[in-house]
Amino acid sequence: MHRPMRWTLAICAAAALGASAARAEVSEVRIAQQFGISYLPLTVMHHEQLLEKAAAKAGIAGLKVSWAQFGAGNSMNDALLSGNLDFPSGGVGPLLTIWSKTRGHQEVKGVASLNSMPLYLVTVDPKVKTIADFGESDRIGLPAVKVSIQAVTLQMAAAQAFGDANFAKLDPLTVSMKHPDAMAALLSGHSEVTAHFGSAPFMYQELMDPRAHRVLSSYDVLGGPHTFNVVWTTRKFHDENPRIYAAFLAALGEAMDVIHKEPQKAAAIYIEEEKSKLTADFVEKMIRDPENVFTTEPQNVMKYAVFMQKIHAIDAAPQNWQELFFPEIHGVKGS
């Protein structure tokens, strides 16, 4: 066979393979997020249709992207494992839980971080200055009892305050509530909820009320800034949809660029998408606050992993943060 013919056949075979791979990738991607400005990268991605545009650049035209909003990461994990969701997002706790449960079969791993942001435990009870002051009649609203990142952080704080054996001391006081509902209950003055372990913007809104004050910040518990939210998916989706997966990361990067370079635009997008009554200045101030960093780089996730294994919330902890995430982001400086 002449060399030109061999090259022609090789090129044709490669093209056929590429076309086959493109056909094999899904035609619809299902993404879910929760409540709050910590999900701003996904909100911007949705508003600007960045995933659809990135997929088109990769040769996948007409990709349908469906969005849903959940109240907690555990319900997202149920949807992921039942095949009804492709990219859940939530706290580090739910990611570690599903990573541990699916090792060796579905193999759920992190795609990227969304941010490093603090979580505030806020109360309207003037007698509560530290977590040691909570009593049996108090109720602490948080996204999901025992498994949300707020619940795990509260257990870490309890272990530090009362000793490792008493990490669950405050668990009986916690109730599962969506952030908007917990904030409304806390500030109503007519609810059993006396505290809310929340996130932005809800914790900042609560602190505008003269009755409210902060009991602790998760940055104090973790000894510094930490990842709050991450996106994750299954090994199957990662392996069978390489171009869509790459497009997702590209779109996420573009959303981060909008937030960093055009915070005023990002604030306007948040208000429009969330139908928020917050002022643009208030939202932009949160985005610009140095303690709130929108980044794909995981930070201090291993502290959560080690603690959750220690209290037997997960069967095993990853050896390092890279084991918890798919390899596409292993080049960043994580911890």
PyMOL commands that set and color helices and strands:
alter all, ss='L'
color gray80, all
select helices_A, chain A and resi 3-24+37-48+50-57+73-81+92-101+131-133+149-162+164-166+171-173+179-188+202-207+218-222+235-240+242-261+263-274+280-288+301-310+321-324+327-329
alter helices_A, ss='H'
color red, helices_A
select strands_A, chain A and resi 28-33+64-69+89-91+108-113+120-123+139-142+174-176+193-197+213-217+229-234
alter strands_A, ss='S'
color yellow, strands_A
deselect
rebuild
show_as cartoon
